[in-house]
Amino acid sequence: MARILVVDDSSIMRRNLSSILIRAGHTIAAEAINGEHAFKEYEKTKPDLVTMDITMPILDGMGAVKKIIQYDPDARIIMISALDQKFMVLTAIQKGAKHYIIKPFSPDKVLSVVNEVLRLFPIKASDSPEKPPKDLNGVVQGLQASIAEIDDTLKQL
């Protein structure tokens, strides 16, 4: 199971995500309330995965992703946001996020995306050589599913 950094300016959202992840057997490495705090916690805890809100004070999620990816190009970051425009998904991926979840979300959706990212970008054992993702088609399919979900949401509006 993974050690996860949960980043959101809402304490309710952090508690909700942490609860979902812990029940699935993951460990919460740390929680952060903004992008600057997230970067400091990332440096300190070296988590296996990060869930990152976009809209936060001080340093937003996009800025935090950029900073974390510069520090660790292999970081596994999942953006979680109520912002459901296609360009937000694409911008997050371009900055280095591995996936995108739209709020509100179900526990099943969170765990499905977490498991997919961990499968496609496996956690490296300290003594094993670095391996590239085996299934890049899975990454593309996951992104296409996120974009389709945004399209469905927009059609309902």
C-alpha positions in Angstrom: 0.0 0.0 0.0 1.0 3.6 -0.6 2.1 6.5 1.7 -0.1 9.4 0.6 0.2 13.2 1.0 -3.4 14.7 1.1 -3.5 18.4 0.0 -6.6 20.5 0.3 -7.5 23.8 2.0 -10.7 22.3 3.4 -10.2 20.3 6.6 -13.5 18.4 5.8 -12.1 17.3 2.3 -8.7 16.3 3.8 -10.5 14.2 6.5 -12.8 12.7 3.9 -10.0 11.7 1.5 -7.8 10.4 4.4 -10.6 8.3 5.7 -11.3 6.7 2.2 -7.5 6.0 1.7 -7.0 4.6 5.2 -10.0 2.3 4.9 -8.4 0.9 1.7 -5.1 0.2 3.5 -3.1 3.2 2.6 -1.1 5.4 5.0 -1.4 9.1 5.2 2.2 10.4 5.2 1.0 14.0 5.9 -1.7 16.5 5.1 -1.2 20.0 3.8 -3.5 23.1 3.6 -1.9 24.9 0.6 0.7 24.4 -2.1 3.7 25.8 -0.1 2.8 23.5 2.8 2.4 20.6 0.4 5.9 21.1 -1.1 7.5 21.2 2.4 5.6 18.0 3.4 6.7 16.4 0.2 10.3 17.2 0.8 10.0 15.9 4.4 8.0 12.8 4.0 8.8 11.7 0.4 5.3 10.2 -0.1 4.4 7.6 -2.8 1.5 9.6 -4.1 -0.1 13.1 -3.6 -3.8 14.1 -3.9 -3.8 17.8 -4.7 -6.6 20.3 -4.8 -6.2 23.2 -7.3 -7.9 26.2 -5.7 -5.9 27.0 -2.5 -4.4 30.1 -0.9 -0.7 31.1 -0.9 0.3 28.6 -3.7 -2.4 26.9 -5.7 -2.3 23.3 -6.8 -1.0 24.0 -10.3 1.9 25.9 -8.8 2.6 23.2 -6.2 2.6 20.5 -8.9 5.1 22.4 -10.9 7.3 22.9 -7.8 7.1 19.2 -6.8 7.8 17.9 -10.3 10.8 20.2 -10.5 12.0 18.6 -7.3 11.0 15.1 -8.2 10.1 14.4 -11.8 8.8 10.9 -10.9 6.2 12.3 -8.4 2.8 10.7 -8.6 0.2 13.5 -8.3 -3.6 13.2 -8.7 -5.4 16.5 -9.0 -8.8 16.6 -7.2 -10.9 19.7 -8.0 -14.4 21.0 -8.6 -13.0 22.8 -11.6 -14.2 20.6 -14.4 -13.1 22.4 -17.6 -11.2 20.4 -20.1 -8.3 22.9 -20.2 -7.8 22.4 -16.4 -7.4 18.7 -16.9 -4.9 19.2 -19.7 -3.0 21.9 -17.9 -2.7 19.6 -14.8 -1.4 16.8 -16.9 1.0 19.0 -18.8 2.4 20.2 -15.5 3.1 16.6 -14.4 -0.1 15.3 -12.7 -0.8 11.7 -13.4 -4.6 11.9 -13.2 -7.6 14.2 -12.4 -10.7 13.6 -10.3 -13.7 16.0 -10.3 -15.4 16.9 -7.0 -17.8 15.7 -5.7 -16.4 12.2 -6.0 -17.3 8.8 -4.7 -14.9 6.7 -2.6 -14.9 4.2 -5.5 -13.7 6.8 -7.9 -10.9 7.9 -5.7 -9.7 4.4 -5.0 -10.0 3.4 -8.7 -7.8 6.4 -9.8 -5.3 5.8 -7.0 -5.0 2.2 -7.9 -4.7 3.0 -11.6 -1.9 5.5 -11.0 0.0 3.1 -8.6 -0.4 0.3 -11.2 0.8 2.5 -14.1 3.6 4.2 -12.1 4.7 1.6 -9.6 6.4 2.5 -6.4 10.1 1.7 -6.8 11.8 -0.5 -4.3 15.0 1.1 -3.1 17.1 -1.7 -4.4 15.4 -2.3 -7.8 16.2 -0.4 -11.0 13.8 2.3 -12.2 11.2 0.9 -14.6 9.0 3.0 -17.0 5.3 2.5 -16.9 4.3 -0.6 -18.7 0.9 0.5 -19.9 0.9 4.1 -21.3 -2.3 3.3 -23.1 -3.9 3.0 -19.6 -2.8 6.6 -18.9 -4.4 7.8 -22.1 -7.6 5.9 -21.4 -7.7 7.3 -17.8 -7.3 10.8 -19.2 -10.0 10.2 -21.8 -12.3 9.0 -19.1 -11.7 12.1 -17.1 -12.4 14.3 -20.1 -15.6 12.3 -20.9 -16.7 12.8 -17.3 -16.2 16.5 -17.6 -18.2 16.5 -20.9 -21.1 14.6 -19.2 -21.0 17.1 -16.3 -21.1 20.1 -18.7 -24.0 18.5 -20.7 -26.1 18.3 -17.4 -25.6 22.0 -16.7 
